[in-house]
Amino acid sequence: AGLSAAAAGGIIGNITGLNFDTLHAFGIVVFPVVILGGLDSILGAVVAGIIMGLIQQFASGYLDGNWGLNGTGEVMPYIILLIILLFKPHGLFGIHEIERV
């Protein structure tokens, strides 16, 4: 997992250039994906990334233009994150472990 993250970071750095604004915006998008997928599940992060990407594009394409709302593509992942965490506090694929002490 660490090797693939390092490779992805290197590729993103080469494509976009390394400046603070780009890395800050990338971190804001990645946070709800990781939390939604579950902190202990790689498959969950992949599935959550696909779901969040589709939701973000849908919100940007339909809600920004048709209803006059600006910036819904950036806000919608956090709204979906809050709604899902109300029902599944450990994320979609997170493991709920009960330990007795």
Residue pairs with C-beta under 8 A, 6 or more apart in sequence:
1 42
12 26
16 22
28 74
29 52
29 56
29 77
32 48
32 52
32 77
32 78
32 80
32 81
33 45
33 48
33 49
33 52
33 77
34 45
34 48
35 81
35 85
35 91
36 44
36 48
36 51
36 52
36 80
36 81
36 84
36 85
36 91
36 92
37 43
37 44
37 45
37 46
37 47
37 48
37 49
37 91
37 92
37 93
37 94
38 44
38 45
38 90
38 91
38 92
38 93
38 94
38 95
39 91
39 94
40 94
40 95
41 91
41 93
41 94
41 95
43 93
44 91
44 92
44 93
44 94
47 92
47 93
48 91
48 92
51 80
52 77
52 80
55 76
55 77
55 80
56 73
56 74
56 76
56 77
57 73
58 76
59 72
59 73
59 75
59 76
60 72
60 73
63 69
63 72
63 76
64 70
64 71
64 72
64 73
84 91
84 92
85 91
88 94
89 96
90 96
